Amino acid sequence: MDSDLFVPGDGWLHRRDPRAKMLLSLALLVLCFVWRQWWLIAAVLAAEHVMLATDGVPRRSIAWAWKVLAPVIVLIVILWPITDPSGAHEIWRAGFLRITQENLLMAVVMGLRIPALGFACFLTLFTTSQPMFVRGLVRLGVPYKAGLTLSTALRYIPVFFSIFGDVMDAQRARGLDIGGDGGDGGDDGADGAGGANDADGAPRRRRRRGPLHRMVARFRSYMPVIIAVLIRAYTMSRNVGWAMETRGLGMPGVRRTYRVQVRMDAGDWLLVALTLCGTAAAIATMVLR
């Protein structure tokens, strides 16, 4: 996953028309947004992994997707009970923090919903090349420039993460303190070892820093990394723009032709039918309950 989300292959999803795969991804996105039962979302997540595995998508690509989604999942699961104190069945309370069965269950639902939404998109992105993706969008009525911009942005997601990792490693090699503790751990020191002394020569006790202070310090420690990544991203986007201009993108009075053609076959129509029927059945079940 160093340069492209697309994984070359000849699986059953790779052979499907991009429009049929986009419809499948859209249906899964809608269902995951609507459903609030954790077991339904978990079933969708399992089905997405089964589809990717049967198509032949390698495990390293799936592991990369989980690595990207993991920080967001952990953050949401931790913050949801803190920001949502609702619920009638209280488990624990301390000041403004109120943990209930309801908000813990919702935290689990959100923790499953994020990867389910992500892998719904990866079903299309892992199995559709950039030319096919753009051609599918154009056949759906999206302007070519808009489709090319969207596909290029999605293609460079792994590149962006690779740049972030390279810049962080380079800054660490130069002595940058990513932890934001200033090299002293921030909270040790009853004996004052390595710390300053008071006026009478006694070791000065270091004060423990609160979680908010540590979070701000950690964010500030990432600023050199973020600035360097933004500079490299701007340089890369400028070079891509120049390359597109030299190839005549956007020239007035030029009629665009397409080398890649997409056509729906029987397998594509079957996938569309199964997607529509499954989505309609799921929605009808929710309405009639």
Phi and psi restraints in degrees (value plus and minus 20) as a CYANA .aco file:
   2 ASP   PHI    -118.8   -78.8
   2 ASP   PSI     -42.9    -2.9
   3 SER   PHI    -158.0  -118.0
   3 SER   PSI     -35.9     4.1
   4 ASP   PHI    -177.5  -137.5
   4 ASP   PSI     126.1   166.1
   5 LEU   PHI     -97.0   -57.0
   5 LEU   PSI     -45.0    -5.0
   6 PHE   PHI     -89.9   -49.9
   6 PHE   PSI     111.8   151.8
   7 VAL   PHI    -128.8   -88.8
   7 VAL   PSI      92.5   132.5
   8 PRO   PHI     -79.1   -39.1
   8 PRO   PSI     120.8   160.8
   9 GLY   PHI     159.8   199.8
   9 GLY   PSI     158.8   198.8
  10 ASP   PHI    -153.7  -113.7
  10 ASP   PSI      12.1    52.1
  11 GLY   PHI     -95.2   -55.2
  11 GLY   PSI     158.4   198.4
  12 TRP   PHI     -86.6   -46.6
  12 TRP   PSI     -51.8   -11.8
  13 LEU   PHI     -94.1   -54.1
  13 LEU   PSI     -56.3   -16.3
  14 HIS   PHI     -80.9   -40.9
  14 HIS   PSI     -53.6   -13.6
  15 ARG   PHI    -102.6   -62.6
  15 ARG   PSI     -28.4    11.6
  16 ARG   PHI    -100.7   -60.7
  16 ARG   PSI     133.6   173.6
  17 ASP   PHI     -84.8   -44.8
  17 ASP   PSI     119.4   159.4
  18 PRO   PHI     -79.7   -39.7
  18 PRO   PSI     -50.1   -10.1
  19 ARG   PHI     -87.0   -47.0
  19 ARG   PSI     -58.1   -18.1
  20 ALA   PHI     -86.5   -46.5
  20 ALA   PSI     -58.8   -18.8
  21 LYS   PHI     -90.0   -50.0
  21 LYS   PSI     -55.9   -15.9
  22 MET   PHI     -83.9   -43.9
  22 MET   PSI     -59.3   -19.3
  23 LEU   PHI     -84.7   -44.7
  23 LEU   PSI     -61.6   -21.6
  24 LEU   PHI     -81.1   -41.1
  24 LEU   PSI     -65.9   -25.9
  25 SER   PHI     -82.9   -42.9
  25 SER   PSI     -62.2   -22.2
  26 LEU   PHI     -83.9   -43.9
  26 LEU   PSI     -61.7   -21.7
  27 ALA   PHI     -83.1   -43.1
  27 ALA   PSI     -62.8   -22.8
  28 LEU   PHI     -85.9   -45.9
  28 LEU   PSI     -57.4   -17.4
  29 LEU   PHI     -82.5   -42.5
  29 LEU   PSI     -64.9   -24.9
  30 VAL   PHI     -83.6   -43.6
  30 VAL   PSI     -65.4   -25.4
  31 LEU   PHI     -84.4   -44.4
  31 LEU   PSI     -60.7   -20.7
  32 CYS   PHI     -88.0   -48.0
  32 CYS   PSI     -50.8   -10.8
  33 PHE   PHI     -91.9   -51.9
  33 PHE   PSI     -55.1   -15.1
  34 VAL   PHI    -102.0   -62.0
  34 VAL   PSI     -62.5   -22.5
  35 TRP   PHI     -87.4   -47.4
  35 TRP   PSI     122.3   162.3
  36 ARG   PHI    -141.7  -101.7
  36 ARG   PSI     -16.9    23.1
  37 GLN   PHI    -110.7   -70.7
  37 GLN   PSI     106.3   146.3
  38 TRP   PHI     -84.4   -44.4
  38 TRP   PSI     -53.8   -13.8
  39 TRP   PHI     -92.4   -52.4
  39 TRP   PSI     -50.1   -10.1
  40 LEU   PHI     -89.0   -49.0
  40 LEU   PSI     -63.5   -23.5
  41 ILE   PHI     -87.0   -47.0
  41 ILE   PSI     -57.9   -17.9
  42 ALA   PHI     -83.6   -43.6
  42 ALA   PSI     -56.5   -16.5
  43 ALA   PHI     -85.7   -45.7
  43 ALA   PSI     -60.9   -20.9
  44 VAL   PHI     -83.3   -43.3
  44 VAL   PSI     -63.0   -23.0
  45 LEU   PHI     -81.7   -41.7
  45 LEU   PSI     -61.8   -21.8
  46 ALA   PHI     -85.4   -45.4
  46 ALA   PSI     -60.8   -20.8
  47 ALA   PHI     -83.7   -43.7
  47 ALA   PSI     -57.9   -17.9
  48 GLU   PHI     -83.1   -43.1
  48 GLU   PSI     -61.4   -21.4
  49 HIS   PHI     -87.0   -47.0
  49 HIS   PSI     -56.3   -16.3
  50 VAL   PHI     -84.5   -44.5
  50 VAL   PSI     -62.8   -22.8
  51 MET   PHI     -83.5   -43.5
  51 MET   PSI     -62.6   -22.6
  52 LEU   PHI     -86.2   -46.2
  52 LEU   PSI     -60.0   -20.0
  53 ALA   PHI     -88.0   -48.0
  53 ALA   PSI     -63.0   -23.0
  54 THR   PHI     -89.7   -49.7
  54 THR   PSI     -44.2    -4.2
  55 ASP   PHI     -96.8   -56.8
  55 ASP   PSI     -40.5    -0.5
  56 GLY   PHI      78.3   118.3
  56 GLY   PSI      -4.7    35.3
  57 VAL   PHI     -86.4   -46.4
  57 VAL   PSI     107.3   147.3
  58 PRO   PHI     -85.5   -45.5
  58 PRO   PSI     135.9   175.9
  59 ARG   PHI     -84.8   -44.8
  59 ARG   PSI     -51.5   -11.5
  60 ARG   PHI     -84.3   -44.3
  60 ARG   PSI     -53.2   -13.2
  61 SER   PHI     -89.7   -49.7
  61 SER   PSI     -61.1   -21.1
  62 ILE   PHI     -86.1   -46.1
  62 ILE   PSI     -60.6   -20.6
  63 ALA   PHI     -84.5   -44.5
  63 ALA   PSI     -57.3   -17.3
  64 TRP   PHI     -82.2   -42.2
  64 TRP   PSI     -61.5   -21.5
  65 ALA   PHI     -81.9   -41.9
  65 ALA   PSI     -63.2   -23.2
  66 TRP   PHI     -84.3   -44.3
  66 TRP   PSI     -56.8   -16.8
  67 LYS   PHI     -83.9   -43.9
  67 LYS   PSI     -57.9   -17.9
  68 VAL   PHI     -90.0   -50.0
  68 VAL   PSI     -60.7   -20.7
  69 LEU   PHI    -101.0   -61.0
  69 LEU   PSI     -41.0    -1.0
  70 ALA   PHI     -77.7   -37.7
  70 ALA   PSI     -67.1   -27.1
  71 PRO   PHI     -79.9   -39.9
  71 PRO   PSI     -58.9   -18.9
  72 VAL   PHI     -86.4   -46.4
  72 VAL   PSI     -61.4   -21.4
  73 ILE   PHI     -82.2   -42.2
  73 ILE   PSI     -67.8   -27.8
  74 VAL   PHI     -83.0   -43.0
  74 VAL   PSI     -62.5   -22.5
  75 LEU   PHI     -82.9   -42.9
  75 LEU   PSI     -63.7   -23.7
  76 ILE   PHI     -88.3   -48.3
  76 ILE   PSI     -62.6   -22.6
  77 VAL   PHI     -82.7   -42.7
  77 VAL   PSI     -56.4   -16.4
  78 ILE   PHI     -95.4   -55.4
  78 ILE   PSI     -62.4   -22.4
  79 LEU   PHI    -100.4   -60.4
  79 LEU   PSI     -44.1    -4.1
  80 TRP   PHI     -80.7   -40.7
  80 TRP   PSI     -70.4   -30.4
  81 PRO   PHI     -83.5   -43.5
  81 PRO   PSI     -45.5    -5.5
  82 ILE   PHI     -95.6   -55.6
  82 ILE   PSI     -61.9   -21.9
  83 THR   PHI    -107.1   -67.1
  83 THR   PSI     -34.1     5.9
  84 ASP   PHI    -144.0  -104.0
  84 ASP   PSI      70.0   110.0
  85 PRO   PHI    -104.5   -64.5
  85 PRO   PSI      -5.7    34.3
  86 SER   PHI     -93.1   -53.1
  86 SER   PSI     145.1   185.1
  87 GLY   PHI     103.4   143.4
  87 GLY   PSI     124.2   164.2
  88 ALA   PHI    -112.5   -72.5
  88 ALA   PSI     -43.5    -3.5
  89 HIS   PHI    -119.8   -79.8
  89 HIS   PSI      70.9   110.9
  90 GLU   PHI     -97.9   -57.9
  90 GLU   PSI     117.0   157.0
  91 ILE   PHI    -125.5   -85.5
  91 ILE   PSI     -63.2   -23.2
  92 TRP   PHI    -176.4  -136.4
  92 TRP   PSI     126.6   166.6
  93 ARG   PHI    -165.5  -125.5
  93 ARG   PSI     117.4   157.4
  94 ALA   PHI    -169.8  -129.8
  94 ALA   PSI      81.6   121.6
  95 GLY   PHI      47.1    87.1
  95 GLY   PSI    -148.4  -108.4
  96 PHE   PHI     -97.2   -57.2
  96 PHE   PSI     -35.7     4.3
  97 LEU   PHI    -101.4   -61.4
  97 LEU   PSI     103.4   143.4
  98 ARG   PHI    -154.5  -114.5
  98 ARG   PSI      93.7   133.7
  99 ILE   PHI    -120.7   -80.7
  99 ILE   PSI     104.0   144.0
 100 THR   PHI    -146.6  -106.6
 100 THR   PSI     145.9   185.9
 101 GLN   PHI     -83.0   -43.0
 101 GLN   PSI     -55.1   -15.1
 102 GLU   PHI     -88.7   -48.7
 102 GLU   PSI     -67.0   -27.0
 103 ASN   PHI     -93.9   -53.9
 103 ASN   PSI     -45.8    -5.8
 104 LEU   PHI     -88.3   -48.3
 104 LEU   PSI     -60.5   -20.5
 105 LEU   PHI     -84.7   -44.7
 105 LEU   PSI     -59.0   -19.0
 106 MET   PHI     -88.5   -48.5
 106 MET   PSI     -53.2   -13.2
 107 ALA   PHI     -83.2   -43.2
 107 ALA   PSI     -59.8   -19.8
 108 VAL   PHI     -84.3   -44.3
 108 VAL   PSI     -62.5   -22.5
 109 VAL   PHI     -80.4   -40.4
 109 VAL   PSI     -65.6   -25.6
 110 MET   PHI     -87.2   -47.2
 110 MET   PSI     -55.4   -15.4
 111 GLY   PHI     -84.9   -44.9
 111 GLY   PSI     -50.5   -10.5
 112 LEU   PHI    -104.7   -64.7
 112 LEU   PSI     -51.1   -11.1
 113 ARG   PHI     -87.2   -47.2
 113 ARG   PSI     -59.3   -19.3
 114 ILE   PHI     -80.2   -40.2
 114 ILE   PSI     -72.9   -32.9
 115 PRO   PHI     -86.2   -46.2
 115 PRO   PSI     -51.5   -11.5
 116 ALA   PHI     -83.9   -43.9
 116 ALA   PSI     -61.6   -21.6
 117 LEU   PHI     -86.1   -46.1
 117 LEU   PSI     -62.1   -22.1
 118 GLY   PHI     -82.8   -42.8
 118 GLY   PSI     -67.3   -27.3
 119 PHE   PHI     -92.8   -52.8
 119 PHE   PSI     -42.2    -2.2
 120 ALA   PHI     -82.1   -42.1
 120 ALA   PSI     -58.1   -18.1
 121 CYS   PHI     -94.5   -54.5
 121 CYS   PSI     -57.8   -17.8
 122 PHE   PHI     -87.1   -47.1
 122 PHE   PSI     -42.3    -2.3
 123 LEU   PHI     -76.6   -36.6
 123 LEU   PSI     -58.1   -18.1
 124 THR   PHI    -105.5   -65.5
 124 THR   PSI     -62.7   -22.7
 125 LEU   PHI     -90.2   -50.2
 125 LEU   PSI     -56.2   -16.2
 126 PHE   PHI     -91.6   -51.6
 126 PHE   PSI     -44.5    -4.5
 127 THR   PHI    -135.0   -95.0
 127 THR   PSI     -11.7    28.3
 128 THR   PHI    -149.0  -109.0
 128 THR   PSI     102.2   142.2
 129 SER   PHI     -91.3   -51.3
 129 SER   PSI     143.1   183.1
 130 GLN   PHI     -81.4   -41.4
 130 GLN   PSI     -65.7   -25.7
 131 PRO   PHI     -80.3   -40.3
 131 PRO   PSI     -61.0   -21.0
 132 MET   PHI     -87.7   -47.7
 132 MET   PSI     -57.3   -17.3
 133 PHE   PHI     -83.7   -43.7
 133 PHE   PSI     -66.5   -26.5
 134 VAL   PHI     -84.4   -44.4
 134 VAL   PSI     -62.7   -22.7
 135 ARG   PHI     -84.6   -44.6
 135 ARG   PSI     -57.8   -17.8
 136 GLY   PHI     -84.2   -44.2
 136 GLY   PSI     -61.5   -21.5
 137 LEU   PHI     -84.2   -44.2
 137 LEU   PSI     -60.1   -20.1
 138 VAL   PHI     -84.6   -44.6
 138 VAL   PSI     -60.7   -20.7
 139 ARG   PHI     -86.4   -46.4
 139 ARG   PSI     -42.0    -2.0
 140 LEU   PHI    -105.2   -65.2
 140 LEU   PSI     -20.8    19.2
 141 GLY   PHI      81.0   121.0
 141 GLY   PSI     -17.4    22.6
 142 VAL   PHI     -97.6   -57.6
 142 VAL   PSI     114.7   154.7
 143 PRO   PHI     -78.2   -38.2
 143 PRO   PSI     127.7   167.7
 144 TYR   PHI     -79.9   -39.9
 144 TYR   PSI     -62.4   -22.4
 145 LYS   PHI     -82.2   -42.2
 145 LYS   PSI     -61.3   -21.3
 146 ALA   PHI     -86.3   -46.3
 146 ALA   PSI     -61.6   -21.6
 147 GLY   PHI     -85.4   -45.4
 147 GLY   PSI     -61.0   -21.0
 148 LEU   PHI     -86.2   -46.2
 148 LEU   PSI     -59.7   -19.7
 149 THR   PHI     -82.9   -42.9
 149 THR   PSI     -65.0   -25.0
 150 LEU   PHI     -84.2   -44.2
 150 LEU   PSI     -66.3   -26.3
 151 SER   PHI     -86.3   -46.3
 151 SER   PSI     -56.4   -16.4
 152 THR   PHI     -87.5   -47.5
 152 THR   PSI     -61.2   -21.2
 153 ALA   PHI     -82.1   -42.1
 153 ALA   PSI     -62.2   -22.2
 154 LEU   PHI     -87.5   -47.5
 154 LEU   PSI     -55.7   -15.7
 155 ARG   PHI     -85.1   -45.1
 155 ARG   PSI     -52.0   -12.0
 156 TYR   PHI    -113.6   -73.6
 156 TYR   PSI     -10.8    29.2
 157 ILE   PHI     -81.1   -41.1
 157 ILE   PSI     -69.2   -29.2
 158 PRO   PHI     -82.8   -42.8
 158 PRO   PSI     -54.1   -14.1
 159 VAL   PHI     -82.8   -42.8
 159 VAL   PSI     -60.7   -20.7
 160 PHE   PHI     -83.0   -43.0
 160 PHE   PSI     -63.9   -23.9
 161 PHE   PHI     -86.3   -46.3
 161 PHE   PSI     -54.3   -14.3
 162 SER   PHI     -86.0   -46.0
 162 SER   PSI     -61.0   -21.0
 163 ILE   PHI     -83.4   -43.4
 163 ILE   PSI     -62.3   -22.3
 164 PHE   PHI     -80.8   -40.8
 164 PHE   PSI     -63.4   -23.4
 165 GLY   PHI     -85.6   -45.6
 165 GLY   PSI     -60.9   -20.9
 166 ASP   PHI     -85.2   -45.2
 166 ASP   PSI     -62.8   -22.8
 167 VAL   PHI     -86.3   -46.3
 167 VAL   PSI     -60.1   -20.1
 168 MET   PHI     -84.0   -44.0
 168 MET   PSI     -62.5   -22.5
 169 ASP   PHI     -83.3   -43.3
 169 ASP   PSI     -60.3   -20.3
 170 ALA   PHI     -85.6   -45.6
 170 ALA   PSI     -60.5   -20.5
 171 GLN   PHI     -89.5   -49.5
 171 GLN   PSI     -56.9   -16.9
 172 ARG   PHI     -84.3   -44.3
 172 ARG   PSI     -58.4   -18.4
 173 ALA   PHI     -84.4   -44.4
 173 ALA   PSI     -44.2    -4.2
 174 ARG   PHI    -110.6   -70.6
 174 ARG   PSI     -14.6    25.4
 175 GLY   PHI      74.7   114.7
 175 GLY   PSI      -5.8    34.2
 176 LEU   PHI     -89.7   -49.7
 176 LEU   PSI     113.4   153.4
 177 ASP   PHI    -109.7   -69.7
 177 ASP   PSI      74.3   114.3
 178 ILE   PHI     -87.4   -47.4
 178 ILE   PSI     -50.5   -10.5
 179 GLY   PHI     -87.7   -47.7
 179 GLY   PSI     -40.7    -0.7
 180 GLY   PHI      52.5    92.5
 180 GLY   PSI       0.8    40.8
 181 ASP   PHI    -121.0   -81.0
 181 ASP   PSI     -16.4    23.6
 182 GLY   PHI      51.2    91.2
 182 GLY   PSI      -7.6    32.4
 183 GLY   PHI      63.9   103.9
 183 GLY   PSI     -18.3    21.7
 184 ASP   PHI    -136.0   -96.0
 184 ASP   PSI     -15.0    25.0
 185 GLY   PHI      60.6   100.6
 185 GLY   PSI     -43.1    -3.1
 186 GLY   PHI      60.0   100.0
 186 GLY   PSI     -30.5     9.5
 187 ASP   PHI    -168.8  -128.8
 187 ASP   PSI     -16.0    24.0
 188 ASP   PHI    -112.0   -72.0
 188 ASP   PSI     153.8   193.8
 189 GLY   PHI      98.4   138.4
 189 GLY   PSI      25.9    65.9
 190 ALA   PHI     -87.7   -47.7
 190 ALA   PSI     -47.4    -7.4
 191 ASP   PHI    -112.0   -72.0
 191 ASP   PSI     -26.5    13.5
 192 GLY   PHI      52.6    92.6
 192 GLY   PSI      -2.8    37.2
 193 ALA   PHI     -83.0   -43.0
 193 ALA   PSI     108.5   148.5
 194 GLY   PHI      58.9    98.9
 194 GLY   PSI     -21.0    19.0
 195 GLY   PHI    -119.7   -79.7
 195 GLY   PSI     159.6   199.6
 196 ALA   PHI     -99.1   -59.1
 196 ALA   PSI     145.8   185.8
 197 ASN   PHI    -129.9   -89.9
 197 ASN   PSI     134.1   174.1
 198 ASP   PHI     -93.4   -53.4
 198 ASP   PSI     159.4   199.4
 199 ALA   PHI     -83.9   -43.9
 199 ALA   PSI     -50.4   -10.4
 200 ASP   PHI    -108.3   -68.3
 200 ASP   PSI     -13.8    26.2
 201 GLY   PHI      71.4   111.4
 201 GLY   PSI     -25.2    14.8
 202 ALA   PHI     -95.7   -55.7
 202 ALA   PSI     125.1   165.1
 203 PRO   PHI     -82.5   -42.5
 203 PRO   PSI     117.9   157.9
 204 ARG   PHI    -107.7   -67.7
 204 ARG   PSI     108.9   148.9
 205 ARG   PHI     -95.0   -55.0
 205 ARG   PSI     110.2   150.2
 206 ARG   PHI     -96.7   -56.7
 206 ARG   PSI     119.9   159.9
 207 ARG   PHI    -106.2   -66.2
 207 ARG   PSI     120.4   160.4
 208 ARG   PHI     -92.9   -52.9
 208 ARG   PSI     116.4   156.4
 209 ARG   PHI    -114.3   -74.3
 209 ARG   PSI     122.1   162.1
 210 GLY   PHI     -92.2   -52.2
 210 GLY   PSI     148.0   188.0
 211 PRO   PHI     -83.6   -43.6
 211 PRO   PSI     -55.7   -15.7
 212 LEU   PHI     -84.9   -44.9
 212 LEU   PSI     -62.4   -22.4
 213 HIS   PHI     -83.2   -43.2
 213 HIS   PSI     -60.7   -20.7
 214 ARG   PHI     -87.4   -47.4
 214 ARG   PSI     -56.9   -16.9
 215 MET   PHI     -85.9   -45.9
 215 MET   PSI     -63.3   -23.3
 216 VAL   PHI     -83.9   -43.9
 216 VAL   PSI     -62.1   -22.1
 217 ALA   PHI     -83.5   -43.5
 217 ALA   PSI     -58.7   -18.7
 218 ARG   PHI     -87.2   -47.2
 218 ARG   PSI     -59.4   -19.4
 219 PHE   PHI     -84.4   -44.4
 219 PHE   PSI     -62.2   -22.2
 220 ARG   PHI     -85.0   -45.0
 220 ARG   PSI     -52.1   -12.1
 221 SER   PHI     -88.7   -48.7
 221 SER   PSI     -42.4    -2.4
 222 TYR   PHI    -105.8   -65.8
 222 TYR   PSI     -28.6    11.4
 223 MET   PHI     -78.7   -38.7
 223 MET   PSI     -63.7   -23.7
 224 PRO   PHI     -79.8   -39.8
 224 PRO   PSI     -56.1   -16.1
 225 VAL   PHI     -87.5   -47.5
 225 VAL   PSI     -65.9   -25.9
 226 ILE   PHI     -82.8   -42.8
 226 ILE   PSI     -62.9   -22.9
 227 ILE   PHI     -83.5   -43.5
 227 ILE   PSI     -63.9   -23.9
 228 ALA   PHI     -84.6   -44.6
 228 ALA   PSI     -58.8   -18.8
 229 VAL   PHI     -85.2   -45.2
 229 VAL   PSI     -62.5   -22.5
 230 LEU   PHI     -83.3   -43.3
 230 LEU   PSI     -58.3   -18.3
 231 ILE   PHI     -85.1   -45.1
 231 ILE   PSI     -65.5   -25.5
 232 ARG   PHI     -86.9   -46.9
 232 ARG   PSI     -57.0   -17.0
 233 ALA   PHI     -85.9   -45.9
 233 ALA   PSI     -59.6   -19.6
 234 TYR   PHI     -84.5   -44.5
 234 TYR   PSI     -63.1   -23.1
 235 THR   PHI     -82.6   -42.6
 235 THR   PSI     -61.7   -21.7
 236 MET   PHI     -85.5   -45.5
 236 MET   PSI     -63.9   -23.9
 237 SER   PHI     -85.4   -45.4
 237 SER   PSI     -56.2   -16.2
 238 ARG   PHI     -85.2   -45.2
 238 ARG   PSI     -61.8   -21.8
 239 ASN   PHI     -85.2   -45.2
 239 ASN   PSI     -58.8   -18.8
 240 VAL   PHI     -84.7   -44.7
 240 VAL   PSI     -60.6   -20.6
 241 GLY   PHI     -82.3   -42.3
 241 GLY   PSI     -62.3   -22.3
 242 TRP   PHI     -83.1   -43.1
 242 TRP   PSI     -61.3   -21.3
 243 ALA   PHI     -82.3   -42.3
 243 ALA   PSI     -59.5   -19.5
 244 MET   PHI     -87.9   -47.9
 244 MET   PSI     -58.2   -18.2
 245 GLU   PHI     -84.9   -44.9
 245 GLU   PSI     -60.8   -20.8
 246 THR   PHI     -85.9   -45.9
 246 THR   PSI     -40.9    -0.9
 247 ARG   PHI    -113.3   -73.3
 247 ARG   PSI     -12.2    27.8
 248 GLY   PHI      65.2   105.2
 248 GLY   PSI      -1.4    38.6
 249 LEU   PHI     -87.8   -47.8
 249 LEU   PSI     107.7   147.7
 250 GLY   PHI      63.4   103.4
 250 GLY   PSI      -9.2    30.8
 251 MET   PHI     -87.7   -47.7
 251 MET   PSI     112.0   152.0
 252 PRO   PHI     -90.9   -50.9
 252 PRO   PSI     126.5   166.5
 253 GLY   PHI      56.7    96.7
 253 GLY   PSI      -8.5    31.5
 254 VAL   PHI    -127.3   -87.3
 254 VAL   PSI     107.4   147.4
 255 ARG   PHI    -109.9   -69.9
 255 ARG   PSI     101.6   141.6
 256 ARG   PHI     -99.7   -59.7
 256 ARG   PSI     116.1   156.1
 257 THR   PHI    -133.8   -93.8
 257 THR   PSI     143.3   183.3
 258 TYR   PHI    -147.0  -107.0
 258 TYR   PSI     107.1   147.1
 259 ARG   PHI     -98.8   -58.8
 259 ARG   PSI     -56.7   -16.7
 260 VAL   PHI    -111.0   -71.0
 260 VAL   PSI     105.5   145.5
 261 GLN   PHI    -136.6   -96.6
 261 GLN   PSI     121.8   161.8
 262 VAL   PHI    -139.4   -99.4
 262 VAL   PSI     115.4   155.4
 263 ARG   PHI    -158.5  -118.5
 263 ARG   PSI     118.6   158.6
 264 MET   PHI    -100.3   -60.3
 264 MET   PSI     108.2   148.2
 265 ASP   PHI    -130.1   -90.1
 265 ASP   PSI    -190.3  -150.3
 266 ALA   PHI     -83.4   -43.4
 266 ALA   PSI     -59.4   -19.4
 267 GLY   PHI     -84.3   -44.3
 267 GLY   PSI     -55.9   -15.9
 268 ASP   PHI     -88.3   -48.3
 268 ASP   PSI     -63.7   -23.7
 269 TRP   PHI     -85.9   -45.9
 269 TRP   PSI     -53.2   -13.2
 270 LEU   PHI     -85.9   -45.9
 270 LEU   PSI     -61.4   -21.4
 271 LEU   PHI     -83.7   -43.7
 271 LEU   PSI     -61.1   -21.1
 272 VAL   PHI     -82.2   -42.2
 272 VAL   PSI     -64.5   -24.5
 273 ALA   PHI     -83.7   -43.7
 273 ALA   PSI     -65.0   -25.0
 274 LEU   PHI     -84.2   -44.2
 274 LEU   PSI     -58.3   -18.3
 275 THR   PHI     -84.8   -44.8
 275 THR   PSI     -66.3   -26.3
 276 LEU   PHI     -86.4   -46.4
 276 LEU   PSI     -63.0   -23.0
 277 CYS   PHI     -85.7   -45.7
 277 CYS   PSI     -63.4   -23.4
 278 GLY   PHI     -84.2   -44.2
 278 GLY   PSI     -60.9   -20.9
 279 THR   PHI     -86.3   -46.3
 279 THR   PSI     -63.8   -23.8
 280 ALA   PHI     -82.7   -42.7
 280 ALA   PSI     -60.5   -20.5
 281 ALA   PHI     -85.6   -45.6
 281 ALA   PSI     -60.8   -20.8
 282 ALA   PHI     -85.1   -45.1
 282 ALA   PSI     -63.0   -23.0
 283 ILE   PHI     -87.1   -47.1
 283 ILE   PSI     -61.3   -21.3
 284 ALA   PHI     -83.7   -43.7
 284 ALA   PSI     -58.5   -18.5
 285 THR   PHI     -83.5   -43.5
 285 THR   PSI     -59.2   -19.2
 286 MET   PHI     -87.3   -47.3
 286 MET   PSI     -60.0   -20.0
 287 VAL   PHI     -90.5   -50.5
 287 VAL   PSI     -58.4   -18.4
 288 LEU   PHI    -101.2   -61.2
 288 LEU   PSI     -32.4     7.6
